[in-house]
């Protein structure tokens, strides 16, 4: 048989050429390939022999075009053509060489394509023209460049039903500009695809995230389009309306993205596709490997690959851990992720957690993802054993925490400080890196060993409260406010410094007359100002070990730069905020609420048990903020200062050009460079570029499929999975976290160094909050966050300050901008955009 239909393809048939083989494979897999057939390469050989053409001689092309088609081949060709015409009134004829799509090079675009072929005679001529294209000068030149011997290959021809497309284009399943595997690029324009392939038009360009389907769109001129004509094709100018709008809808972009992922998954490597859309139906016309994509992660060590979320990993359920790691994380910081997960896993075992949860954490585009795994369903005995153990701990959770700090944490911090404040050799720095790993492991074990019993107590309190009052258990958090903790202490000390300013005319004049960026310089010019800066430094020595970037070594600590504290003090001065009065009011409200609950509750064992557990819970309510202050913030801050010292050492040995470049090295790299210094500046430059790009990247909230029956549990802590489907131009939704409504002006705060932007009465919009952000809640009148559930920090603190909050909105920081006027409804979780 000289011709074979796509549906009859034999796997691995080498007599059809690369292009045809790809189409046949995809057709058999059910992909939307227009019907067609292939003229096998042996027909070309028979044609050459029967016409006695010397393919190595002169005028090969001309001789092929003059040659006659062997009768048997011609009959098969015409019969197949008529069968195809039962579905399409015209066909496209394309070359399909065995030399196409070789490893290291592609002959795509070097051969011929003919569109809108309608007659037998025209078909025969176009088939010969495809054969002749194997001997075109450009093919010969390209083969020499690619060092390919064309003599070992023959030419097949694809005859495919012509899709008279309204829109067509090309898709690269891996971004050809950045080579990022989770982005694809679509070039699309009106009419038949030849206009794009031949470079006749400037198409629309869509860079699409494969998982979120978010598309960055760039409008092309789309100057003309190629359409079918009575004879062949013709070029016509596009209308002004066509030129001024995108040719693909969002639904079409999503359909093309999903289809491309399926095809890429089928092949197992990046592909470039040609597509056509006719009357809403998408067709794939060609597929070939992308031969110019470099291998990914080929410079990563085994250790570095172990913390990267691979393509295989992303087939499973992995959840974006933005409640704990709200920003992109540096390579060096992610090198310590195992301390976080191992600490949680060991603590859950030691505390006899009934489900024995085991956590994994990996990184995708510098964003941290987690895969919580419940090992088994607990037995009743295991539940009772855990509850008995927890009940023994509940009466002294806070004392237990501070005993751990004194015995374990603070001595480790002294070790870090000792190494930070003395000159180090390369060997000493290398040796202490191992100790730093151990410090992180111990600190995060303490973190979970402290937090998990408190969470268990809160969970029991929620259940008791619901049974006692008939109200949702989350409302018990309203009864756990107004207890002094390290976050509130920070606010109190800042408030006292602001009071000093207000009571001193000289200081008051400086703070009223200068921008926050100028304050330190101006204060240093007077005796009174210098004395005040000394007071600020005293404050920072006690409360300044926190980085401006949550959970990372990147970002200054407050103790390094007084700007952050001075900016907050200036806000307190301007707002006349009285912390002590506000805190006293909060404490009184909490006491009144508890008394009211007790008065209304029915006397009995449950009421008395709740009273006891509540006393323990109130005492332990400081744990959330205090452990965060001493572990989550202070650990990273102190390690940053030590690592900057090591960075200076590497800079002096010409390994890096700036001390902060150390944070773009992985831990295993850092250790090796301390042992054998070598220039790493080019690697650092590439890492910085990728890091900066990923700061702006839109990443999915999760990969894979959420575990059945765990949705509510995940939502409680991490927020909704997926954006609210009811979102539109005027409303966006999340979880109602703190009741009430408020209309006002939005201020988007992305980092700690932007805290001073928020003015009294504005609505705080951010990705998430940590205890450091508590300072902002005294000015904010409502809160909207991208991530988090009803037990997130933002939700709990909003309830403490009695301001409406909607959390887990996911798109808040992308949708809203400074100055937007919105209404925050903390009762139903809806944010209404009133005026942009």
N, C-alpha and C positions, 0 to 999 in steps of 0.2 A: 504494500500500500504506500503510495506516494503522499497521500493526504490523510490526516487523522484529526478528528474533532476533539475539542478540549475535553469533553466528557469521557472520551475513550482513551485518555492518556495512560501510558504505562510509566510507572515510577522509575525515574532515572534514565528515561529515553534520551540518549545523546544525539539522536538524529533529528532533533527539532530545533536546536539552538537554545541559548539561555533565556531569551525573552519569552519564547513559547513555553518553555518548561516551567517558568514561574507562573504563567497564566494558567497552565493546566493544573498545577498543584493547587493553586488557590481556588479554581473552579471546583475541583473535587472536594475541597474543604467547605464549600458552600458560600464562599465570598462572592459579592455581586460583580462577577465578570461577565461582560456581554458575550453572547454565544459566538463561536467562531471555529476555525480549523487552522491547521498548520500544514504547509507544504514541506515535507521532510528534506533534510540535507542531501539524501541520496538522489532526490529528483534533480538537484543542482548538478551533482556529479554526472548523472545520466545525460543531462542536457549538454554539459561540457564535452562528454565523449561523443555523443551523436552528432554534434556540430563541429567536432574536431577542432576545438579551440585550445590553443596553447596558453594556459593561464599565466605562464611566465614570459610570454612573448609581448609583442607590441600591439597596441590598439585592442586590448582585451575588452574594455567596456563597449566599444563600438561593435565588436564581433558578437558579443552577447546580445546586444539589442537587435542585431540583424538575424540572429539565429532563429530556427523554427522550434516550436514546442513539440516534444515527442507526443505522438497521438495518445498513448495510454495515460500519460501524465495529464495532458490537456483535458481528456474526458473526465478523469477523477476531479480535476480542479473545477471544471464547469459544473459538474453534478453537486459538489459540495457548496459551490457558490449559490446555486439556485435553492438549495436546502436552507442556507443561511438567510436568503432573501425572503423566506417565509416569515421571518421575524423582523428583519431590517431591510428597508428598500435600498440601502447603500452600505458599503463596507469601507473599512480602512485597511490598507495593505502596508505592513511594516516588516523590515528585515529582522531576522533573528539569528545572529551569528553565534557560533560556538566561542568566539573570541570575546564576546561581550561579558562584562561583569566579572573579570578575572580578579583574583586576589591582588591588590596593589594597583589596580587600574580598571577603568571602565570605558568601553567603546560607545557608551550611550551618547547619542547625538551625532555619531560619526557616520551612520548609515542613513537609509532613506525611509520616509513615511509618506504615504499618499492617502488623501482623504476623499470621501464622497465618490467612490468608484461604483458605477452602476451597470456597466455592460460587460459582456464576456470578453470582447476585444480589448476594452480598457483594462480589465483585470489581468489578462495575459501580458500586456505590455508593462503593467506596473510590477508584476512578479519578476519579469526579466530585469526591470530597472533596479529592483532590490538586489538581485543577484549581482548586477553590474557594480552596485555601490561598494562591494567588497574590494574593488580595484580602483576606487577613487583616490586622487592624490592625497587628500587629507587623511584617509585611512592608512595609506602607506606611510605617511609621515608620522602619524600617531603611533603606529605599530613599531616603528624604529625607535621612537622616544621611549616607549614602554618595553622595548626589547622582546616583542612578541613575534613569532614566526607565523605569519598568516597561512603559510602553506599547509600547516597541520589542521586548519579549520575549514569548514564549509559553511554554506549559507542556507538557513531555513527561512521561511517566509510565513508571517502570521497574517491571516485574513480574518478580520473581526468585524462584527456588526457595528456600524457607525452610530454612536450616541450623539444626537443633535442637541448638544448641551446648551443650556442657557448660561451656565457658569461652569468653568473648568479650572484646573490648576495642578500644582505639584505640591506634594507633602514630603517633608523630611522628618522621619520619625525621631531623629535626634537633632537637636538644634545645631545647624551647620556652622553657626557663628561662634557660639560658646562651647559647643560639644557637650552640653549638659544633657545627660540621658533622659531626664524627666521633663524635658521641654521638647515640643515639636514645632516645626515652622510650616505654615501654609502660605503659598503664593497663589492667588486666585484672581481671575478676571472673567469678563463676559465672553460668551461664544465658545468655539472649539479651542482645545488646549494648545494648538500649534502656535497661537499668538504669544503664549508665555514661553514655550520651549524654544522658539526661534528668536526670542528677545525683541519682538515687535512692540510690546507694550510694557508699561511700568505697572505691575500688578499690585493689588492690596497684599499686605504682609501681616500675618497673624502669628504671634509667638504664644503658644498655648501650654499651660501647665497640664500635664497629662492626668493629674489626679483631681485638681480642683476645677479644671476646664476654664480657669481664668485666662483671658486672652488680652495681650497687649497688641493693639491694632494700629497699623500704619497705613494710611490711605494712599493708594497709587493713582496715577492719572488715568489709567485704563483707556488710552487714547483711541483705540479702535478694537474691533472684534472680527474674528473670522467666522463666517456662517456658511452653511451649505447653499449651493446654487444649482441651477438646472444642469450646469456642466461644471463639476468640480466645486471649488469654493471661491468666495469673494471676501474682500476686506471692506468693512463699512465703519464709519466714524461713530463712536458712542455718543449718546446724548449728554447734555450738560447735567441732567438729573442722575444718569448712571455714573458719571465721573465724580459727582459730589457725594455719593453715598457708598457705603461698603457693600460689596457684592454678596457677602455671606452673612446670614443671620446667626444669632447666638446658638439656636437649635442646630443649624447646619454645622457650625464649628464643633459642637459637642458630638454630633453624629460622626463627623469625619475623624475626630480625636479617638473616639471609642473604636471605630473601625480600624484605624491605624494601629492602635495598641494591640488589637486582636491579631492583625497581620504580623506585626513585629514579634509578638509572642509566638506565633506559629513558626516563624523563621528562626527566632532565637538570636537575631542580630539586627542592627539598625537598617532600615530600608528607605528608599525613596520611591514614592508612588505618584502616578498620574491618575487624576480622577475627573469625573464629569457628572454634572447634575442635570437631569432632564425631568421636568414635571415632578419635582420633589423626590425623585429616585436617584440615589447615589450609585455610581458605577466606578469600578477600578479598572483602568485601562492598561497599566503597566506596573511592574514592581521589580526593583533591582536592589542589590546591597549598596549601602553607602560605603564607598571604598576609601574615603578620605578621613574617616573618623579615627582619631588616635585611640589606643587602648586606654581605658580608664583605670585609675588607681594603680597603674603599673609602678609608681614610685612609692607606694605605701608599704610599710612593713607589715608583718603578720599581726603585731600588736595594734597598729593603726587600723588595719582592716577589721579587727575584732570589735571596734567601737563604731564602725560605719554601718548604717542600715542598708543592707544589700538589696538587690532586686528580688532575690528569693525571700528575704525577710519581709519585704513589703507586700507579699502575697498573704501574710498572716496579719492578725490584728495588732497594730501598734498605735498608741495614743500619744498625741502631742502633749508633752508635759510642761505646758506653758504656765500653769499655776505655780510651779516651783522654779522653772527656768523660763522667765517671760521673754528673754532676749536671746539672740544668737550667742553661742558659746565659743570661746577661742579653742584652738587645738590643744593647748597646754591644759586648760581647765577640763576639757572633756577627757583628758588622759586620767583624771581622777574619778571618773564616773563610777568605776567599780566600787569605790569606797561607799558611795551613796547606796548602791543596790545591795552590796554585801552587808552593809550595816543594817539595812532594813530586814534582809533575809535572816541574818543571825539573831537580831532582836526578836523577830516574830517567833523564832524557834525557842529561844530562851524564855520568852514570856508565855510560851505554850498557847500561842494564838490558835484558835480552833481550826481555821482553814489552812494554817501554815502557808500563807501567801508568799510567793517568791517573785521578786521583781527583777526584770532585765531593763537595761537602758542602753540605747544606741543613738547615734547622731545621723541626721539627714540634713544636708545643706546647712550645717552648723546649728540646727535646731534639735533639741533633745526630745526623744520619744521613749515611751516605756511600754513594756508588755507585762502587765500583771497576770500572774498565773496562780490560780487556786489549786493547790495540790490534790485536795480531796474534800469530800463532804464530811464534816466532823460528826463524831458520834455524840450521844448525849453525855457520856462520861467525860469526853474531851471538853465539851462546853462547860460542864460543871467544874472541872479541874481548872480551867482558865478563869472562870468567874471567882472561884475561891482564892486563887493566887492574886487576882486584881483587887479583891476586897481587902486583902491584907496590906496592899500597897496604897489604896486610896487615902487613908487618913494622913499620910505624910509625903505626898507626891512632890510638893514644893521643897520641903526640907531635903528629900532624897535627891532632887535635881541639884541643889546647891552643894550638897556633900560630894556629888560626882564632879562638879566643877572644881571644887577645892582639891580633891584628891587626884584627879586625872587631867582635867582640861587646862587649868591654870599653869601647872608645871610644864605642860607641853608648850604653852604660849611663851613661857619664860625661855625655853630652849630656842624657839624661833627668834625671839627678840635678841637673845645673846648672839646668834649668828648674823642677825641683821646689823648689829651695831659694832661689828669688828671686821677687820680686813680678812678676806678669805683667799686661800689658794684654790686653784682649779680642783685639786684632789679633795680639799675640805668641802668645797661646794658640791662635788660629785657624791661624796659620802653622805652629806646631809640630805640629798635628794631621796635616798632610800628611807631615811628617817622621816622625811616629810610624807612619803606614802603611808608609812605606819601611823603617823599623826592623823592623817585624813581618815584612815580606816577606823581608828579608835574614836575620833570625834563624831563620825557619822553613826557609829554603833551607839554612842551616848545619845545622839540626836533621837534615834528611834526608840531607844530604851526609855527615854524620858517622855516622848510624845505619845507613844502607843497606849500606855496605861491611862493617860489623861483623855485620849480619844475614846477609849473603852468606857470611862466614867461618864463622859458627855453622852455617849450613845445610850447608856442605861438611864441617865437623867431625862433624855428626850422621851424614851418610852414611858417612864414613870409620869412625866408631866402630861403626856397625852392621855394616859389612863386616868390620871387624877382630875384633869380639867376638861377633857374632851376637845381641847384645842391642839393644833398641829405641834408636834414635839419641838420643832425648830424655834418656837417662841420662848423656850426656856433660856435661850441665849440673851434675851432682854433682861433676865434676872442675874446675869453674870457680868454686868458692866460695873464701872465705877470702882475698880480695884487698881491700886497703883502698880504699874509695871515699868519695864525699862523704856518702852516707847513713850509712855505718859511722862516718865521722869525726864526724858529728852525734851518733850514739849514744855514741861515745867521750867527746866533750866533755861531754855530759849526765852520763855516768857519773862523770867527774872532778868535776863540780859536786856530784853526789850524795855522792861520797866526802868532799868538803869538809864537807858537812852532817853526815854521820855522825861525822866526827872532831871536830866542834865542838859541845860540849854545848849551848851557847845556841841555835845554829841547829837542832840536832837536836830540841830541845824545841819550837821554833816549828813545825817541819814536822810533828811528831807531834801537836801540839795544835790545829791549825787546818785548816779546809777550804781547798782550793786557791784559792777565790775570795777568801779573806782574807789570803793569804800576803803579797802585795805591801804591803798596808797595815800589817801587823804588822811586817814586816821594816824598813819605813821608820821605825819607832819607836825603833830602836836603832842604835848606831854599827856594830856587827858586822853587823846586818842590811843596813844601807845599803851597806857594803863588799861584801857578797855580791851585792846587786842590781847593783852596778857590774860585778862579774864576769859576772853573767848578761847585762847589756847588752853587754859585750864579746863574749860568745858570740853574741848576737843580731845584732850588727853583721857578724859573719862568716857566720852560718848562719841568720839569721832572715828572709831575703828569700824568703818562701814564704807563700802565702795559705792561709787555713783552708778555702777552697773550691777544689777543684782546677779549673784552667783557667777562671778567671773573674776579673773585677775585684771582684766582690762577695765579701765575707768579709775580715776583718782579716788583716793580715800579722803574723807573730810579732814582727817588729821594732816594730810599733805597740803591742803589748800583751804584756807578759812572762807573762801568765797561763798561756799554753799551755806555755811552757818550764817554768815553776814546777810546773805539774801533773805533767809528765813526770818532773821531778827528784824530786818527792815520791813518785811510784810507784817510782822507782829506789831511793830511800832505804828505803822500806818492804819492797821485795823483796830488798834486799841484793844487787842485781845487780852482778856483776863483769865488766864488758865485756872487759877485757884478757884475762882467763882464758878467757872464752867464745870470743873471737876466736882465741886461740892454739889452743884445742882444735879449732875449725873448720878452721884452716889445716893442722894436723897430720892431721886426718881426710882432707882433700883430697889431701895428699901421699901418704898411705898407699894411698888408692884408686887414684891414678894409678900408683904403683909396682906395685900388684897387677895392673892392666890390662896394663902393659908386660911383667911377668913371664909372664903367661898368653898374651900375643899371640904369634903365629908370626913368627919373624924374617923380614924381607924388606922390599921397597920400600915396601909399604903401611904397615908399622909405622914406618919412619923418616919417611915423609911425614906420618903422623899426629903423630909426635913434634914435627916442625917446626911444623905447623899448630896444634897444641895450645899450643905456646909463644907463638905469635902471639895465639891466642884467649884465653889466660890474661892476657896483657898488656892485651888490649882489653876484658877483662871489666868494667873500670871504666866503660866508655863509657855503658852503660845508665843508671847512677845519676848519673854526673858530668854528662852532657849534660842530664839531667832537672833537676838542681840548678841549672845555670847558664842553661839556656834555658827549659825548660817552667815552672819555678817562679819564677826570678828575673825573667824578662821580665815576667810578669803582675804580680808584686809591685811592681816598680819603676814600671811603668806605672800601677798603681792609685794609688800615692802621688802621681804627677804629676796624674792625673785628678781626684783629690780636691782638689788645688790649683785646678784649673779649675772644679770643682764649687763651691768657695767663691766664685770669681769670679762664676759664674752666680747663685749665691744672693744675692750682694751687689747684683746687677742685677735682682733679683726675677723671675728666669726660673724658678728652682726654689726649693723651701722648705728643702731639706736638701742638703748637699754630695753625699751618696751617691745622690741622685736622678739624678745624671748618668748612672748605669749603666743606666737605663731608657730612655735616648734612643738612637736609632740614630746611626751616625757621620755620615750626611748631615744629619740634623736638628741634631746638635751643632754642625757647622760653620756652618749657617745661623743658629743662635741666637747664636753668637759674632760673626757678622757683623751681625745685626739682632736684638738681645735682645727677646724677647716672652714673656709668661707661658705656661708649659707645665705648670702644676701639675695641671690637670684631666686632661691626657693622661698624666702620670706616675702619677696615682692609678689610672687604668684599667689601665695597664701593670703596676703593682705587683700589683693584684688578679688579673690573668691569670697573672702569674708565680707567685704564691703558690698558685693553683689548680693550675697545671701541675706544681708540685713534687710534688703528691700524685697526679697523673694516672697511670693505668696505660696505657702506650703499647706498641704492638707491637714485637717485636724486629726485625722486618723487614716491608717492604711488597713486594707483587708476588711473583714466583717466583724462588727462588735459581737462579743459572745452573747448567746441567747440568755435572756433572763437576768442579765447584768446591767442593762441600760440605766435603770433607776439608780442603782448603786454607784455607777460611774458618774452619772449626772450630778449626784449629790455632792461629790467632791471636785469633779473636773468640769462640770458644766455640760450643756447640750452637745450631743454628737450630731454635727450637721447644722447648717444655718436654718433659720426659721423660714419655712416655705411660703409664709404669708408676707414676707418682706416685700416692700414696693418702694416707689419714689418718696413716699411720705412717712412710712412707718418701718421700723426694724424691731425685731423682737428677741427676747432672751428669757432668762428666768427671773421671776419676781423674788427679790432677796431682802428688801426692807420696805415696809409699807409706806404709803403716802404718795402724793403727786407734787411735782414742782415744775414750773416753766421758767426758763432762764437761758443765759448765754453759755455756750460750750467753750471749754478750754481743754485742748488735747495735750496731755503731758506724757511724754514718751520716756523720759529719763529723770533721775534724781536731780541732775543739774538744771532741770527746767522747773523745779518746784516753785521758784519765786514768781513764775508766770501766773500762777493761779491767784485770782483776787477774790475777795470776800463776796459771796453771793453767786459765784459762777458754778457751773456744773462740771465736775471732774470727769473727763473721758480718758481712759488709759487701757493698756492691755490687761494688766492685773495689778494688785497692790501687795506689798509685803509690810511687816510692821514699821519699816522705815517711813512708809507713806502715810502712816497715821497722822502725822503733822498736818497733812492737807485737809483732813476731814473737818477741822474746826472752821475752815473758810468755805468749803464746798457745801452747797445746798442740795446736791444730789450727785449720784455716782453712776457711771455707766462703764462696764468693763467688757473687753473682748472675751476673756476666759473666766473660768471659775464657776462653782456651784453655790448652793445655799450655805455651805460650810467654809467657803473661801474667806480669806482675810477681809476682802472688801465687803462681803455680805455681813460678816460679824461686826466690823467696825461701824458700818453704816447704821446697823441696828442700835449700836451703842450711842451714836450721835443723833439718832432719831431723824435720819434723812433718807429719802427714797433712794432705792438702788435697784438697777436692773443689771444682772451679770450674765456672762456667757453669750453675749450678743455676737461675738466673733468678728463682725464687720464694722464695729463702732469706730475704731481709729482710722479705718479706711474710708468710711462713708461720711463721717462728721469732720468738720474743720473749725478752727477758732472763729468765734463770732456767730456761728449758727445758733438759732433760737429753737429750742426743743422743749417738749414736755415729757418728763420722766414719770412713768406710772409704775410705782413699785408694787402696786396691788395685782396687776395682771402681766407685768413684764414687757410692756410695750413702750417704745420711745417714738414719739411723734415729732417729725420735723416741721416746725411751724413756719420758719422763715430762714432761708439760707442767705 
